[in-house]
């Protein structure tokens, strides 16, 4: 069963460069785990970024989260100071 997540990253002022470096390292991994990045949005002040992503299953999401290349990029995320919120989402009829 497909799963959809909304990821919100709140960035301290002036830390966008470090966050972009992290994103450049991990976003290419998504497709390898069957993920679809449906939307990538950024606030006009560069302080919040939102991703709407879908994975074929919880197992595919777990495999992405456990990917050692993603773990290797974690220091980039930490250096950005980003506060990440991950929300499981569903369609509303």
Secondary structure by P-SEA (a helix, b strand, c coil): cbbbbbbbbbbcccaaaaaaaaaaacccccccccccccbbbbcccccbbbbbcccccaaaaaaaaacaaaaaaaaaaaaaccbbbbbbbbbcc
